[in-house]
């Protein structure tokens, strides 16, 4: 259900690639997509500490194309796709994006690239 809501959210934000000039953007290859999964109250980690969620590697079933997204800093090397429970990691350092930064996600076959100004 969450994945279909996310995909619906992204489909609404698709734009026509031919009308967008990405020459002024920096590009970052997505390494992996993750989904934040809430856990039952009382779940413990390997050290016996309470945890309320984990990040699980997931695949995105998105059509090839360009999507307007907003990224924000997440824990560690993760960046959250705002408005969703999905996070991404990148192959290289993307830098600080703060609370919210407008970006463009390009899906092409099995690869994904995020463009930010």
N, C-alpha and C positions, 0 to 999 in steps of 0.2 A: 504494500500500500504506500509506504513512504517513498519508494523508488518511483512509483507512477505519479505521485504528487510532485516530486522533484522534476521529473521529466516534463510534466505538464507546465510547471513553472518556467522551465527553460524554453519550451516550445513557444510560449508566449513572448519570450524575449529574443527570438531569432530575428536576425536582420539580413538584408541582401548584401552579400559579400562584395559585389561589384561596386556598390556605392560607398564602400569604406576604404579609405587609404590608411594602411597600417605602417607606412614608412617612418612615422615619428614615434613609434612604439618600440619598447624593448620586448623581446620574446623570451619565454621561459618554457622549456619542455616539462610537461607533467610526468613525474615518475610513477606515482600511484594515486588512486582515489581510495578514500576511506569513508566508512559510515560510522557515526557515533551511535553506539547501542547502549541504552540504559539497562542497568542490572537491578536485580531484586535487592531490597534493603537487606543489609547484613552480609553482602558479598565481600569476601576478603581477598586481598592480593597475596602474593607469595610470602610477604613479610608479616601477614596477619593484620594488615591495615585495611580499614573499610574503603571500598571503592564503589562509585555509583554508576560508572560507565566504562566502556572500552572502545577502542577504535578498531574496526574490522576492515581489512582490505576488501574492496568490492570492485565490480566492473560496472561501467556505466553503459546502458543501452541507449545511446543517443545517435540520432541521424548525423551524418556528415554535415558540417555547416559551422556557422559562427553564432555565438551566443553572448549576449550582454550579461555579465555577472558582476557581483561585488564581492571582493575578498576582504577578509580581516585576519589579523594575526590570531593563531590558535596556540595551543600548548606545544612546546618543543619546536620541531620543524614543520608542524602542520599549519595550514592556512584554511580557514573556513570559507565555504561558499555561502554567503549570507542568505538567510531565509530558508536554509535547509539544514539537515543533519550530516551533510557531506563535507569532507575535507580533502585537501590535496597536499602532496609533497612534490618537490621539484628536483630535477637532476642537478641544478646549480643553485647558488644563493640568489634569492629574489629580493632580499632586503626587507626592511620594515614597511608594512602597509598600514599599520594602525588599526583603527576601528572599522574603517570601510574605505575601499578604493575601487573605483570603477575599472573594470577590466573586460577583455574580450577573450572568450574561450573558443578555440578552433578545434573541432573534431574532424580528423581525417583518417579513415581506416582505423588502425589500431593505435594511432598516436594522438596526443592532445597537446596543444600549445596555449599558453596564456600570454596575452599581450597587455602591457600596461604602459601608460605614459610616464 
